[in-house]
Amino acid sequence: MPIHLDKNEMPNPPPDYIRQFVKDSIDNINRYTPQEEVAKLKSLLSDYSDIPEENIILSSGSDILIKEFIYLFAVGRKIIIPDPTFVLIKNSALKTKSQIVRLKLKEPEFQLPLDFLKNEINEPTLIVVDTPNNPTGKLLIQKKTELTSILENENNILLIDEAYYEFSKSNFHELIAKYPNFAISRTLSKAFGLAGSGIGYILAGESVMEKFKGLEIMLPFPSVQAGTIALENQDFMLKYIENIKKERKRVLNKFLELGITGFPSYTNFFLVKTQIPNVCDLLRMECIYVLDLAELIKPGYFRVSIGTENENDIFIEKMSTIMNKN
């Protein structure tokens, strides 16, 4: 059986209440989503995020929201993004006609060069930063004060992608009330394990909401129900996160023992550095799939998701064999 550690998905089966929901949801497959169900989901997200409902935009996955956000706000602005970054952010920026500035994240810290960032903002600018960063797993912004000088200029737009917020608890939502040109994108696909339901949302300030709200996409009824159930039963999510942190630490410690470079992370994945350019091909031959970062960083680097304990043990064993042979 192949082991997929390349998509940052929840490796565990869903809890019984989600399974039962999937069985029951077939009865609603012929129905459009009732507005009261959408309102209920937004209310739960409002409580969860500590943000008013009128500052929340729902969509079928945060990928769509991020892409449309970049296309909309890139007009008349240059774009600043980290390098490396979530590939969707990079590809969406490249499809615009804007000047693009990439801020190099240098190992081993992979920190955002904030002074360089601020010096580059000399005209209306769209800044898109994923923190924790994908694929490094690092927190790129540590303090809210690091963002204020950017947001003080209302011609700038700042989007923070917090897809892995639940794993890091790094949170900037308090800035939304103060800065109308600020937004945060999140998802229920990672920590809540609803990748198949595709629920994304944006928390946004007033000026962002005015231009972006018309792009809100109606979610399918089963997706709305799945999101509602997940937010009403957060204990499963919290236990999953604790297990991921425990397994992440165990795997990284094993790598340390084996002399393999694995970078500490604030997510459900971590970055690996080897001196074997075809390491991902060798893993694939063992039916283990990881994300090859040969193009995004350089050959020999890859991103690996934390799997089940058994999957992680097999991965460690195969990595040990590959390292010994090469």
N, C-alpha and C positions, 0 to 999 in steps of 0.2 A: 504493500500500500504506500502511495506517495505521501510524503510529509510536506505540507505547504506552510512555510514560515516566511512567506514573501508579501503578504497582504495586510498585516497588522490586524487580523480578525481575532475575535474571541475564539479560542480553540475548544472551549467546553460546550457541550450541548446546552440549549436554552433550558431554563427552569420549567417545571411542570405547568405552571400557570400560563406561560407563553405557548407551550405545546398545545394546551387545551384551547387557547385562544385561536391558534392556527386552524384547528379542527372546526371550531365554531364559526370562524370568519367566512367560511364558504357560503354561509347563509346570507351574507351581505354583499356578495360579489356582484350582484345585479343592481346595486344601489350606488347613487352618487353620495359623496360625503356630506352628511347633514352639517349645517353651519354651527349648530350647538355643540357638535362633537369637536369641531375645530376650535371653538371658543374654549371648551374644556381643556384641550391640550395646551392652548396658549396660556390659560390660567395657571396650569401646572408648571409650565416653563417659566412663567413670571415669578412664581413662588420659588422655584428652584434656582433661578438666576438672580433674584432680587432686583428685577427690572420691570417697570410697568409694561402691561400688555401692548400698549400703543407703540412701544419701542422694539417690538419683536416682529420679524418677518420669517415666515415658514416656507420651506420648499422641499422638493423631493431630493434631498441630499445636499450637503454643504458644497460639493464640487460645482454644482450648477450656480449656486449663489456666489461663490468666489469668482468664477469665470465671468458671470454677468456683471458683477461689481467692478471688476477690472476693465471690462469693455466700456462700461458706462462712465466711470470716473477718470479714465485715461485721456479722454478728449480734452485737449488744451493743457495737459500736464505731462511732465516727464515722470517716469516710474522708477522707483528704487526698490530692489528686492535683495534678499540675502543670496549668497552663493556658497554652498548649495542650498536649495530650498525645495519644498514640495513641488514635484514636477509639473503639476497643473498650474501653479502660480507662474512658473517660468514660461511654460508654453503659452499661457493666456496672454502674458505680457508681450511675448514675441509676436503675437498676432495683431497687436495694435500698431499704430503708426508713431507711437511715442518714442522719445529717447529713453533708453533703458540703462540704468546704472546698477551694477551688481556689486554688492558689498561682500568681499571675500572673507569667509570664516576660516581662520587659520588654526590648524591643529597644534597641540592637543586640546586647547580650551574651546575652540570653535565659537568664539564670542563675537558679537556684533560690534564693529568699530564705530561707536557712537559719535565720536568727534568727527570722523570722516563723513558719517551720515549727515550730521547737522551742517557741515560745510557744503555739502552737495545740494542742500535745499536753498537755492538762490533764485527760484522761480516757482510758480504753482506746481506742486508735486503730489503724486499718489505714492504712498509708501505702503507696501504689503509685507508683513513679517509673520512667519509662522513660529510661534513659541508655545510649547517646546518645538524645536525645529525638526523637520523631517528632511533628511535622514539621520542627522547627528544625534537627536534625542536631547539636545541641550536647550536650556532656557536662554533665549537671546536677549530678553529684557528682564532686568531684576527688580527695578523700582518704577513706580508710577511717575516719579519726578523726571525720569529719563525721557518721557514722552511730552511733557508740558510745553517745551519750547517749540516742538513741531506743531502741536495743536493750537498754540496761541495765534498762529497765522491761519485765518479762516479759509485761505485759498488752498491750503494743504488738506488732503484727505488721508487718513490713516486707517488701515484695516489690519487687525491682529487676528490671525487664524489660531484658535484654541481647540483644535480637534482633539488634543490629548489633555485638555484641562483637568479632567477628573483624576488623572495620574499624577499631575504636578501640583494642582491647586494654585498655580500662578494665575492671578485674576486681576483684570483691569476694568471691571464693569462699572466701578464708581466714577470713572471719567466720562461715562456716557451722559450723565446729567449735566455735566459742566461744559462739555465740548460737543457741539452739534455736528462736527466734522469727523467724528470718531465712530468706528464700528468694530464689532467682534463677531467672527463666524465660529459656530460650534456644530457638533453632530451627535446623534445618538447611535452612530454606527460602531464606535470604538468601545468605550467603557460599558455601554448599555447592551452591546452585542446585537444591535439591530441593523447590521450592514445590509441584510436582504430587504429591509423595509424602506431604507433610504430616506431618513428624516434629518434634514439640516435646518439650521435657523441662524439668523443674524440678529444681534443686539445692536441698535444703532441710535445715534444722536439725531436731532431734529432735521438738520439740513440733508443728511443722508436719507432719512425716512421719506422726506418730501419727493426726492428723485427716484428712490428705489422701490417704494411700496408697490407701484404698479406692476412690478416684475414678480410679485409673490405668486407662487404656483400652487394650485390646489392639490393636496395630497390624496392618494387613494384612501378609501374608507378603512381597509385593513391596516394601512400604515398608521393612520391616526389612532386607531384602537391600540395597536402595538405600542406606540409611543406613550399613550395614556397609561396603559398597564405597567410599562417599565418605570415611569415616573412615580406611580403609586406604590411600587414595590422596589425601593432603592436598596434594600438590604442585600439582595443578590449582587447588585453592581458593586457595592462596597466590599463584599467578601471576595469578589473576583479581583478587584484592584489589589487587595492585600495579598492574594495568592500570586498575582503577577509580580509584585514587588519582591516577594520571597523567592520565587523562581528566578527572577532576573538577577538577584544577588547571588544565588547559588551557581547559575551558569557563568556569570562573570568571574566568580571565585575559581571555578574549574578552569576557565580560560587562563587565569593568572598562573595557576599551577602548571598548565601545559605550555606556558610561554607564548600564548596567543593574545594579541592586543584587542581587547574589547573596551569600548569607551563607556563610562557611566552615563546613565540615561534617566530622563524623567517621563518615560513613556512605556508602552508595552512592547518595545523593540529596542535594539541597541546597534551601534555601528561597530563593524569589525574591520581590522586592518591586517593584511597578510602580505608576504612577499611572493605570493604565488598568483601570477596574473590570471590563470584559468581556474582559480579555486571554485568559482560558481559552477563551471562545467563539471568539475570533479564531484562536487556535491550532487549535481543533477544526475550524474551517472549512478549515484547511490539512492536516487529517487527522493532527494531532499532539495526543496526549492527555496531559495533565498533571493533577495533583490540585488542583482548585480549593479554596482555603482561605478563600473569602468568608465562610463561616459560622464556621469555626473561629478565624480571625484577623480578616481584613477583606477587602473587595473589592480586587482587584489583586494579592493574594498567591497564590502557588501553590508546590507542591512538585514538583520534577522529578527523575526517576531518571536516573542516568548510563547511557546506552545504548551502542551500538557507536559507533565513530569516525564512521562514515557517518551514523548517526542523529543524533549530536550535531552534526555539521556542518550538517545540514538544519535542525535545531532552532535553531541559532545564526543561520542565514540568515533563517529565518522571523521570529524574534524581532527581528532588526535591522530587517526590513521593517515589522513592526508598530509598533515604536518610532518609526521615521521618519515613519510616516503618522499617528501619534497624538501 
